[in-house]
């Protein structure tokens, strides 16, 4: 992935051992919000019933997603490449 964010793995034994409950709670408060969530329903369902059920369950849920972090463009491929 080159310099793309997917190329970076920042979870190591050292970083995991330094992670505190407060860190996880802060991440959760920031990212698990309505503006950053999807409700996906599949199957033979009644759309109106699903809408009503979702309103009952999530109707009072407020908040917005954090500002998106721009990801660098992935360089275009100019030929075949095999990575093992």
C-alpha positions as CSV (number, residue, x, y, z in Angstrom):
1,X,0.0,0.0,0.0
2,X,3.0,2.3,-0.1
3,X,2.4,5.4,2.0
4,X,-1.4,4.8,2.3
5,X,-2.7,4.6,5.9
6,X,-3.5,0.9,5.3
7,X,0.2,0.3,5.0
8,X,0.8,1.3,8.6
9,X,0.1,-1.0,11.5
10,X,0.4,0.8,14.8
11,X,-0.6,-2.0,17.1
12,X,2.3,-3.5,18.8
13,X,2.8,-5.3,22.1
14,X,4.3,-2.0,23.5
15,X,1.4,0.2,22.3
16,X,-1.2,-2.3,23.5
17,X,0.3,-2.4,26.9
18,X,0.2,1.4,27.1
19,X,-3.5,1.6,26.1
20,X,-5.8,2.6,28.9
21,X,-9.5,2.2,29.4
22,X,-9.8,6.0,29.1
23,X,-8.2,5.9,25.7
24,X,-10.7,3.3,24.5
25,X,-13.7,5.2,26.0
26,X,-12.5,8.4,24.3
27,X,-12.3,6.7,21.0
28,X,-15.7,5.2,21.4
29,X,-17.3,8.5,22.3
30,X,-15.7,10.1,19.2
31,X,-16.4,7.4,16.6
32,X,-19.4,5.4,17.7
33,X,-21.9,8.1,16.8
34,X,-24.9,8.3,14.4
35,X,-23.1,10.3,11.8
36,X,-20.5,7.5,11.6
37,X,-22.9,4.5,11.6
38,X,-24.9,2.4,9.2
39,X,-28.0,0.3,9.9
40,X,-28.1,-2.5,7.4
41,X,-31.1,-4.7,7.1
42,X,-31.4,-7.6,4.8
43,X,-34.0,-10.2,4.1
44,X,-37.7,-10.4,3.6
45,X,-38.8,-7.5,5.9
46,X,-41.4,-4.8,5.9
47,X,-39.6,-1.5,5.3
48,X,-42.1,0.5,7.4
49,X,-41.7,-2.0,10.3
50,X,-37.9,-1.7,10.1
51,X,-38.1,2.1,10.0
52,X,-40.4,2.2,13.1
53,X,-38.2,-0.3,15.0
54,X,-35.1,1.7,14.1
55,X,-36.7,5.0,15.3
56,X,-37.7,3.3,18.6
57,X,-34.2,2.0,19.1
58,X,-32.1,4.9,17.8
59,X,-34.4,7.9,17.5
60,X,-32.9,9.8,20.4
61,X,-29.3,9.0,19.4
62,X,-27.5,12.3,18.6
63,X,-24.0,13.3,17.6
64,X,-21.9,13.7,14.5
65,X,-19.0,11.9,13.1
66,X,-15.5,13.3,13.5
67,X,-14.0,15.1,10.6
68,X,-12.6,12.7,8.1
69,X,-8.9,12.4,7.8
70,X,-7.7,12.7,4.2
71,X,-5.9,9.7,2.9
72,X,-3.1,10.0,0.4
73,X,-3.8,8.8,-3.1
74,X,-2.7,5.3,-3.8
75,X,-0.1,5.4,-6.6
76,X,-1.4,4.0,-9.9
77,X,-0.1,0.6,-11.0
78,X,2.1,0.7,-14.1
79,X,2.6,-3.0,-14.4
80,X,2.1,-6.3,-12.6
81,X,3.6,-6.9,-9.2
82,X,3.7,-10.0,-7.1
83,X,4.1,-9.5,-3.3
84,X,4.6,-12.6,-1.2
